Amino acid sequence: MIDLKVVSRDEWVDARKELLDHEKEITRLRDRATALRRRLPAVAIEKDYSLTGPAGPVRLADMFEGRRQLIVYHFMFDPEWAEGCTSCSLLVDNFGHLVHLHAGDTTLAVVSRAPFPSVASFKSRMGWRFPWYSSHGSDFNYDFHVTNDPAVAPVEYNYKDATTLEAEGLTHHLRGEQHGLSVFVHDGDRILHTYSAYGRGLETMLNTYNYLDLTPLGRQRYVNEFPHHDTYGTDAAGCHCH
Protein backbone atom coordinates (compact mmCIF):
# COMPACT_ATOMS: atom_id res chain seq x y z
CA MET A 1 0.00 0.00 0.00
CA ILE A 2 1.18 3.50 -0.83
CA ASP A 3 1.14 6.03 2.02
CA LEU A 4 -0.98 8.77 0.43
CA LYS A 5 -3.84 10.74 1.92
CA VAL A 6 -6.96 10.44 -0.26
CA VAL A 7 -9.12 13.60 -0.44
CA SER A 8 -11.85 15.19 -2.54
CA ARG A 9 -11.04 16.82 -5.88
CA ASP A 10 -11.53 20.32 -4.39
CA GLU A 11 -9.11 19.58 -1.53
CA TRP A 12 -6.59 18.17 -4.02
CA VAL A 13 -6.80 21.32 -6.18
CA ASP A 14 -6.18 23.55 -3.13
CA ALA A 15 -3.09 21.51 -2.20
CA ARG A 16 -1.92 21.48 -5.83
CA LYS A 17 -2.17 25.27 -6.06
CA GLU A 18 -0.08 25.64 -2.91
CA LEU A 19 2.58 23.39 -4.41
CA LEU A 20 2.37 25.33 -7.68
CA ASP A 21 3.42 28.50 -5.85
CA HIS A 22 6.58 26.72 -4.68
CA GLU A 23 7.25 25.33 -8.17
CA LYS A 24 6.97 28.80 -9.69
CA GLU A 25 9.39 30.10 -7.06
CA ILE A 26 11.90 27.41 -8.06
CA THR A 27 11.41 28.31 -11.74
CA ARG A 28 12.12 31.98 -11.03
CA LEU A 29 15.25 31.08 -9.02
CA ARG A 30 16.43 28.76 -11.78
CA ASP A 31 15.95 31.51 -14.38
CA ARG A 32 18.00 33.89 -12.24
CA ALA A 33 20.78 31.31 -11.83
CA THR A 34 20.74 30.61 -15.59
CA ALA A 35 21.12 34.31 -16.36
CA LEU A 36 24.01 34.58 -13.90
CA ARG A 37 25.64 31.50 -15.46
CA ARG A 38 25.56 33.08 -18.91
CA ARG A 39 27.28 36.17 -17.51
CA LEU A 40 30.12 34.28 -15.79
CA PRO A 41 33.58 35.45 -16.86
CA ALA A 42 35.72 32.98 -18.81
CA VAL A 43 39.24 31.56 -18.63
CA ALA A 44 41.30 31.14 -21.78
CA ILE A 45 42.63 27.61 -22.36
CA GLU A 46 46.40 27.87 -22.63
CA LYS A 47 47.32 24.18 -22.94
CA ASP A 48 47.15 22.35 -26.24
CA TYR A 49 45.53 19.19 -24.89
CA SER A 50 45.98 15.98 -26.88
CA LEU A 51 43.25 13.39 -26.36
CA THR A 52 42.43 10.24 -28.31
CA GLY A 53 39.37 9.47 -30.42
CA PRO A 54 38.40 6.81 -32.97
CA ALA A 55 40.81 8.21 -35.57
CA GLY A 56 43.69 8.81 -33.17
CA PRO A 57 44.95 11.98 -31.47
CA VAL A 58 42.57 14.95 -31.29
CA ARG A 59 42.93 18.43 -29.90
CA LEU A 60 40.31 20.12 -27.76
CA ALA A 61 39.43 22.33 -30.73
CA ASP A 62 38.66 19.24 -32.83
CA MET A 63 36.10 18.07 -30.29
CA PHE A 64 33.84 21.04 -31.15
CA GLU A 65 33.15 19.31 -34.50
CA GLY A 66 32.89 22.70 -36.17
CA ARG A 67 30.36 24.10 -33.72
CA ARG A 68 30.85 27.13 -31.51
CA GLN A 69 30.16 25.55 -28.12
CA LEU A 70 31.31 22.32 -26.46
CA ILE A 71 29.89 20.60 -23.39
CA VAL A 72 32.12 17.88 -21.93
CA TYR A 73 30.82 15.29 -19.48
CA HIS A 74 33.69 13.92 -17.38
CA PHE A 75 32.83 10.21 -17.15
CA MET A 76 34.48 8.24 -14.32
CA PHE A 77 36.51 5.45 -15.93
CA ASP A 78 39.86 4.70 -14.29
CA PRO A 79 42.50 3.09 -16.54
CA GLU A 80 42.49 0.04 -14.25
CA TRP A 81 38.72 -0.52 -14.40
CA ALA A 82 37.11 -3.15 -16.61
CA GLU A 83 34.01 -0.98 -17.18
CA GLY A 84 32.78 2.56 -16.67
CA CYS A 85 31.06 3.86 -13.54
CA THR A 86 27.39 2.88 -13.14
CA SER A 87 26.18 6.33 -12.03
CA CYS A 88 27.96 8.01 -14.96
CA SER A 89 26.42 5.37 -17.22
CA LEU A 90 22.97 6.26 -15.90
CA LEU A 91 23.58 9.92 -16.63
CA VAL A 92 24.75 9.45 -20.23
CA ASP A 93 21.84 7.06 -20.84
CA ASN A 94 19.76 10.24 -20.48
CA PHE A 95 21.48 12.24 -23.23
CA GLY A 96 18.74 11.75 -25.83
CA HIS A 97 19.00 12.86 -29.47
CA LEU A 98 21.90 15.27 -29.90
CA VAL A 99 20.63 16.83 -33.14
CA HIS A 100 18.75 19.47 -31.16
CA LEU A 101 21.94 20.52 -29.37
CA HIS A 102 23.75 20.59 -32.69
CA ALA A 103 21.07 22.93 -34.04
CA GLY A 104 22.04 25.20 -31.14
CA ASP A 105 25.66 25.26 -32.37
CA THR A 106 26.65 23.02 -29.44
CA THR A 107 28.48 19.68 -29.30
CA LEU A 108 28.14 17.28 -26.37
CA ALA A 109 31.04 14.89 -25.81
CA VAL A 110 32.32 12.57 -23.10
CA VAL A 111 35.89 12.31 -21.80
CA SER A 112 37.40 9.61 -19.57
CA ARG A 113 40.91 8.79 -18.38
CA ALA A 114 40.71 5.13 -19.44
CA PRO A 115 42.70 4.28 -22.60
CA PHE A 116 40.69 4.61 -25.79
CA PRO A 117 40.40 0.84 -26.50
CA SER A 118 38.66 0.44 -23.11
CA VAL A 119 36.40 3.41 -23.85
CA ALA A 120 35.51 2.11 -27.32
CA SER A 121 34.78 -1.40 -26.06
CA PHE A 122 32.50 -0.22 -23.26
CA LYS A 123 30.75 2.27 -25.55
CA SER A 124 30.01 -0.52 -28.02
CA ARG A 125 28.71 -2.78 -25.27
CA MET A 126 26.32 -0.10 -24.02
CA GLY A 127 25.12 0.92 -27.49
CA TRP A 128 25.96 4.60 -27.10
CA ARG A 129 26.54 6.86 -30.11
CA PHE A 130 27.79 10.12 -28.61
CA PRO A 131 31.44 11.12 -29.15
CA TRP A 132 33.72 9.78 -26.40
CA TYR A 133 37.41 10.57 -26.02
CA SER A 134 40.23 9.30 -23.85
CA SER A 135 42.34 11.78 -21.88
CA HIS A 136 44.80 9.04 -20.90
CA GLY A 137 48.32 10.44 -20.54
CA SER A 138 47.23 14.09 -20.56
CA ASP A 139 46.65 16.70 -17.85
CA PHE A 140 43.02 17.22 -18.89
CA ASN A 141 41.32 15.35 -16.04
CA TYR A 142 43.64 16.80 -13.41
CA ASP A 143 43.28 20.37 -14.68
CA PHE A 144 39.48 20.14 -14.52
CA HIS A 145 39.56 18.42 -11.11
CA VAL A 146 37.86 15.16 -12.09
CA THR A 147 40.88 13.01 -11.24
CA ASN A 148 42.52 13.70 -7.89
CA ASP A 149 46.04 12.59 -7.07
CA PRO A 150 48.06 14.80 -4.70
CA ALA A 151 51.25 13.52 -6.32
CA VAL A 152 50.15 15.07 -9.63
CA ALA A 153 48.21 18.22 -8.70
CA PRO A 154 46.64 19.88 -5.65
CA VAL A 155 43.40 18.14 -4.71
CA GLU A 156 40.17 19.99 -5.46
CA TYR A 157 36.58 18.89 -6.00
CA ASN A 158 33.50 21.05 -6.36
CA TYR A 159 35.64 24.10 -5.56
CA LYS A 160 36.76 22.69 -2.21
CA ASP A 161 40.42 21.99 -1.40
CA ALA A 162 41.70 18.90 0.42
CA THR A 163 41.47 20.51 3.85
CA THR A 164 37.83 21.51 3.32
CA LEU A 165 36.90 18.11 1.89
CA GLU A 166 38.44 16.38 4.91
CA ALA A 167 36.72 18.73 7.37
CA GLU A 168 33.35 18.05 5.72
CA GLY A 169 33.87 14.28 5.70
CA LEU A 170 34.05 14.13 1.91
CA THR A 171 37.19 12.01 1.90
CA HIS A 172 35.98 9.90 -1.06
CA HIS A 173 36.79 12.91 -3.26
CA LEU A 174 40.41 13.13 -2.15
CA ARG A 175 41.77 10.58 -4.61
CA GLY A 176 40.72 8.96 -7.86
CA GLU A 177 38.02 9.56 -10.43
CA GLN A 178 35.21 12.09 -9.99
CA HIS A 179 32.39 13.15 -12.28
CA GLY A 180 31.70 16.62 -13.60
CA LEU A 181 30.76 18.76 -16.56
CA SER A 182 32.69 21.54 -18.30
CA VAL A 183 31.61 24.04 -20.94
CA PHE A 184 33.81 25.68 -23.57
CA VAL A 185 33.21 28.23 -26.32
CA HIS A 186 35.20 29.25 -29.38
CA ASP A 187 36.02 32.97 -29.44
CA GLY A 188 37.89 33.54 -32.68
CA ASP A 189 41.09 31.51 -32.38
CA ARG A 190 40.71 31.14 -28.59
CA ILE A 191 38.97 28.46 -26.61
CA LEU A 192 37.38 29.76 -23.42
CA HIS A 193 36.34 27.70 -20.40
CA THR A 194 33.07 29.22 -19.16
CA TYR A 195 31.57 26.78 -16.64
CA SER A 196 32.11 23.58 -14.68
CA ALA A 197 29.78 21.74 -12.31
CA TYR A 198 30.28 18.77 -10.01
CA GLY A 199 28.35 16.59 -7.57
CA ARG A 200 24.63 17.33 -7.49
CA GLY A 201 25.16 20.12 -9.99
CA LEU A 202 24.88 17.35 -12.60
CA GLU A 203 21.28 16.45 -11.69
CA THR A 204 19.93 18.80 -14.36
CA MET A 205 21.24 16.26 -16.92
CA LEU A 206 19.56 13.30 -15.20
CA ASN A 207 16.13 13.03 -16.79
CA THR A 208 15.45 9.75 -14.99
CA TYR A 209 15.46 11.66 -11.70
CA ASN A 210 13.47 14.54 -13.21
CA TYR A 211 10.74 12.12 -14.27
CA LEU A 212 10.73 10.16 -11.01
CA ASP A 213 10.53 13.42 -9.05
CA LEU A 214 7.03 13.85 -10.57
CA THR A 215 5.80 10.61 -9.01
CA PRO A 216 4.67 9.74 -5.46
CA LEU A 217 7.29 6.98 -5.17
CA GLY A 218 10.07 9.45 -5.99
CA ARG A 219 13.63 8.57 -6.95
CA GLN A 220 13.64 5.25 -5.06
CA ARG A 221 17.40 4.72 -5.53
CA TYR A 222 20.50 6.77 -4.93
CA VAL A 223 22.32 7.54 -8.16
CA ASN A 224 25.02 4.88 -7.66
CA GLU A 225 22.40 2.19 -6.99
CA PHE A 226 21.30 2.05 -10.62
CA PRO A 227 23.05 -0.78 -12.53
CA HIS A 228 24.35 -0.69 -16.09
CA HIS A 229 21.27 -0.78 -18.28
CA ASP A 230 22.27 -4.08 -19.90
CA THR A 231 22.37 -5.89 -16.53
CA TYR A 232 18.77 -5.40 -15.37
CA GLY A 233 17.28 -8.78 -14.51
CA THR A 234 20.69 -10.45 -14.22
CA ASP A 235 22.90 -11.40 -11.30
CA ALA A 236 25.26 -8.60 -12.37
CA ALA A 237 22.68 -5.89 -11.61
CA GLY A 238 23.59 -3.70 -8.66
CA CYS A 239 26.00 -0.98 -7.63
CA HIS A 240 29.30 -1.13 -9.47
CA CYS A 241 30.60 2.38 -8.79
CA HIS A 242 34.32 2.40 -8.19
LUMTORVO-981774 format. One record per residue (C-alpha): residue in one letter; x, y, z. Coordinates in steps of 0.5 Angstrom, whole numbers, padded with zeros to 4 digits, always signed. Layout:
<nodes>
aXYZ...
</nodes>
This chain:
<nodes>
m+0000+0000+0000i+0002+0007-0002d+0002+0012+0004l-0002+0018+0001k-0008+0021+0004v-0014+0021-0001v-0018+0027-0001s-0024+0030-0005r-0022+0034-0012d-0023+0041-0009e-0018+0039-0003w-0013+0036-0008v-0014+0043-0012d-0012+0047-0006a-0006+0043-0004r-0004+0043-0012k-0004+0051-0012e+0000+0051-0006l+0005+0047-0009l+0005+0051-0015d+0007+0057-0012h+0013+0053-0009e+0014+0051-0016k+0014+0058-0019e+0019+0060-0014i+0024+0055-0016t+0023+0057-0023r+0024+0064-0022l+0030+0062-0018r+0033+0058-0024d+0032+0063-0029r+0036+0068-0024a+0042+0063-0024t+0041+0061-0031a+0042+0069-0033l+0048+0069-0028r+0051+0063-0031r+0051+0066-0038r+0055+0072-0035l+0060+0069-0032p+0067+0071-0034a+0071+0066-0038v+0078+0063-0037a+0083+0062-0044i+0085+0055-0045e+0093+0056-0045k+0095+0048-0046d+0094+0045-0052y+0091+0038-0050s+0092+0032-0054l+0087+0027-0053t+0085+0020-0057g+0079+0019-0061p+0077+0014-0066a+0082+0016-0071g+0087+0018-0066p+0090+0024-0063v+0085+0030-0063r+0086+0037-0060l+0081+0040-0056a+0079+0045-0061d+0077+0038-0066m+0072+0036-0061f+0068+0042-0062e+0066+0039-0069g+0066+0045-0072r+0061+0048-0067r+0062+0054-0063q+0060+0051-0056l+0063+0045-0053i+0060+0041-0047v+0064+0036-0044y+0062+0031-0039h+0067+0028-0035f+0066+0020-0034m+0069+0016-0029f+0073+0011-0032d+0080+0009-0029p+0085+0006-0033e+0085+0000-0028w+0077-0001-0029a+0074-0006-0033e+0068-0002-0034g+0066+0005-0033c+0062+0008-0027t+0055+0006-0026s+0052+0013-0024c+0056+0016-0030s+0053+0011-0034l+0046+0013-0032l+0047+0020-0033v+0049+0019-0040d+0044+0014-0042n+0040+0020-0041f+0043+0024-0046g+0037+0023-0052h+0038+0026-0059l+0044+0031-0060v+0041+0034-0066h+0037+0039-0062l+0044+0041-0059h+0048+0041-0065a+0042+0046-0068g+0044+0050-0062d+0051+0051-0065t+0053+0046-0059t+0057+0039-0059l+0056+0035-0053a+0062+0030-0052v+0065+0025-0046v+0072+0025-0044s+0075+0019-0039r+0082+0018-0037a+0081+0010-0039p+0085+0009-0045f+0081+0009-0052p+0081+0002-0053s+0077+0001-0046v+0073+0007-0048a+0071+0004-0055s+0070-0003-0052f+0065+0000-0047k+0061+0005-0051s+0060-0001-0056r+0057-0006-0051m+0053+0000-0048g+0050+0002-0055w+0052+0009-0054r+0053+0014-0060f+0056+0020-0057p+0063+0022-0058w+0067+0020-0053y+0075+0021-0052s+0080+0019-0048s+0085+0024-0044h+0090+0018-0042g+0097+0021-0041s+0094+0028-0041d+0093+0033-0036f+0086+0034-0038n+0083+0031-0032y+0087+0034-0027d+0087+0041-0029f+0079+0040-0029h+0079+0037-0022v+0076+0030-0024t+0082+0026-0022n+0085+0027-0016d+0092+0025-0014p+0096+0030-0009a+0103+0027-0013v+0100+0030-0019a+0096+0036-0017p+0093+0040-0011v+0087+0036-0009e+0080+0040-0011y+0073+0038-0012n+0067+0042-0013y+0071+0048-0011k+0074+0045-0004d+0081+0044-0003a+0083+0038+0001t+0083+0041+0008t+0076+0043+0007l+0074+0036+0004e+0077+0033+0010a+0073+0037+0015e+0067+0036+0011g+0068+0029+0011l+0068+0028+0004t+0074+0024+0004h+0072+0020-0002h+0074+0026-0007l+0081+0026-0004r+0084+0021-0009g+0081+0018-0016e+0076+0019-0021q+0070+0024-0020h+0065+0026-0025g+0063+0033-0027l+0062+0038-0033s+0065+0043-0037v+0063+0048-0042f+0068+0051-0047v+0066+0056-0053h+0070+0058-0059d+0072+0066-0059g+0076+0067-0065d+0082+0063-0065r+0081+0062-0057i+0078+0057-0053l+0075+0060-0047h+0073+0055-0041t+0066+0058-0038y+0063+0054-0033s+0064+0047-0029a+0060+0043-0025y+0061+0038-0020g+0057+0033-0015r+0049+0035-0015g+0050+0040-0020l+0050+0035-0025e+0043+0033-0023t+0040+0038-0029m+0042+0033-0034l+0039+0027-0030n+0032+0026-0034t+0031+0019-0030y+0031+0023-0023n+0027+0029-0026y+0021+0024-0029l+0021+0020-0022d+0021+0027-0018l+0014+0028-0021t+0012+0021-0018p+0009+0019-0011l+0015+0014-0010g+0020+0019-0012r+0027+0017-0014q+0027+0011-0010r+0035+0009-0011y+0041+0014-0010v+0045+0015-0016n+0050+0010-0015e+0045+0004-0014f+0043+0004-0021p+0046-0002-0025h+0049-0001-0032h+0043-0002-0037d+0045-0008-0040t+0045-0012-0033y+0038-0011-0031g+0035-0018-0029t+0041-0021-0028d+0046-0023-0023a+0051-0017-0025a+0045-0012-0023g+0047-0007-0017c+0052-0002-0015h+0059-0002-0019c+0061+0005-0018h+0069+0005-0016
</nodes>
